[in-house]
């Protein structure tokens, strides 16, 4: 029972302190479940993020559900998901009421600009983590650990997406098949 409470509480904190949506929340989830609690490995985390992006729904909710399922089964999935979204719902309702009342305030508009900047920084951090995991196998960037096949596959995929009319899902499937072959 302690593990289930811990899952709920950790994802409650993640949901409470996350600003900027799914990609901005990735570093917070990684810190809690991979580094602090060591419930899953970096590789499992990367796999969960990948699956979360491919399934319908918000990234943070999907990720919390997958981590909860992996760590605590069905009850863990439910508690991690509820923990992740609970404060988001409460804060959204509160912000809606604030915004309705103070939407014309210059101070309020400046505060929103500050939140946008913080959100951008969190998203950039998430992108750096995902790229480091994909290209180097960990967050420790060492040139000797650079996986050139991953870099070549990524660059080829980017070029194909930009220069052809191929469906991005087809390109992702092709990249996955190439990575299995290599």
N, C-alpha and C positions, 0 to 999 in steps of 0.2 A: 504493500500500500504506500510505503514511503516513496518508492520510485514513481508511482503515478502522481502523487502530490508534487514531487520535484519536477516532473514533466509539465504539469499544469502551471506551477509557479514560475519556472524558467521561461516558458512561452508567454505567460502573462507579462513578465518583465520585458520580453522582446516586443510584444505588442504595445505595451505602454510607452516604451522609449523609442520606438521606430518612427521615423519621419521620412516620408518620401516614397513609400510604396515598396513593392517586391524586391527590386534590385538593391535598394538602399538597406534592406533588412538582412541581406545575405551575410555581411560581416558579423552582425550581432548573433545570428543563428550559428555561424561557424564557431565563434568564440565560446558560446555556451555548450554546444553539443559535441564539438570535436576537441577543442583545446581544454576547456574547463572540466566538463563531465566525462569526456572521452567515451561517450556512448557509441560513437561511430568513427570510422577512419576518414582521412581526407578523401580517399578514393570513393568511399560510400557517400560522403557528402557531395562530391562532384556528381556522382550518379543520380543522387536524389534531386539536385538542382536541375540536372538535365531532364529528368522525368517530369519534374514540376513545371518546367517550361512547356513541355509537350502536352500536358493534360489541361483540360479546360479549368478555368478558375484562377484566382489570384495566386501569384508565386508564393507569397508568405504562407497562405492558408494551405496550399498543396504541400509545401516543404514541411510545415509543422505536422501535417497529417502523416506524411511518409515517415518522418523521424519518429513520431509517436508510435506508429505501427511497428516500426523496426525495433524500438526500445521496449514498448509496453503492450504490444498487441492491440486489439480493437479498443480496449479501454484507454490505452495510452494515446491512440490516434484521436479519439474523441476529446480527451482532456487537453492534449496539446493544441488541438484546433480551437476549442472553446477558449483556452487561455490566450491564444494568439489574437483572436478577434474580439474578445470581450471589451477590452479597454478602447479598441478602435471604434467600436459602435458607440460606447459612452462618450468618447471624445468627439466623434463626428456629430452626434446630436447636440452636444454642448457648443461646438464651433458653429454649427448651423444657427443656433439661437444667438450667439455672439455676432456672427456675420450679418444676420438679419437686422440686428440692432445698431451695429457700428460700421456698416459697410462703407459709409461715406467719410469715416475718420481717416485723416492723413497718417496718424500713428498706427492704426490698424493695417493700412496698406503697406507701410514700411516694415512692419513686423512680418507680413506675408512675404515680402521680398527677401528678408533674412532667412526665413524658412526654406524658400526656394534655393538659396545659395547653399545652405546646409545639406539639403536633399541632393543637390548636384555633386557635392563632395562625397557623400555616402555612396552614390551610384558609381562614381569613378573608382572608389575603393573596391567595390564589389567586382567591377570589371577587371581591375588589376589582379585581384585574387583569383578569379576564374582563369584569366590568361596565364598566370604563374602556374596554377595547377595543371593546366592543359599543356603548356610548353616545357615546364621544368619538373613536374611531378610533385611539387610542394611549393610552399610560399618562399622558400629559400632560393633565391635566384642566383644560380652559379652557371656560368657559361659552359662549363664542362658537363652539366646535366641537361643542357638544351636538347630537346627531342626534335630533331630536324624534320622527321616525317610528319609530326603534328603541325609544325610551322608550314610546311609545304602544302599539306592537306587544307589547312585553314586559308592560306593565301589563294590557293586554287579555288576553293569554295567562294571566297569573296569576289574573285574575278568572274566566276561563273554567274553569281547572283547579279553582278553589275552589268555584265556584257551580254547575257543571254536572257531568254524569256522562260528558262526552266523554272519550275515550281521550287521554292526553297525547301519544301519537305522532301522532294525527290533528291535534291542536292545533299541534304542531311543524311538521307538513307545511303546514298552513294558514298559519302565520306565515312559513315560507320562501317560499310562493307569493306572499303579500302583499308581502313584502320585494322579490321580483323585480319585481312589478308596479309598486311605488312607485319 
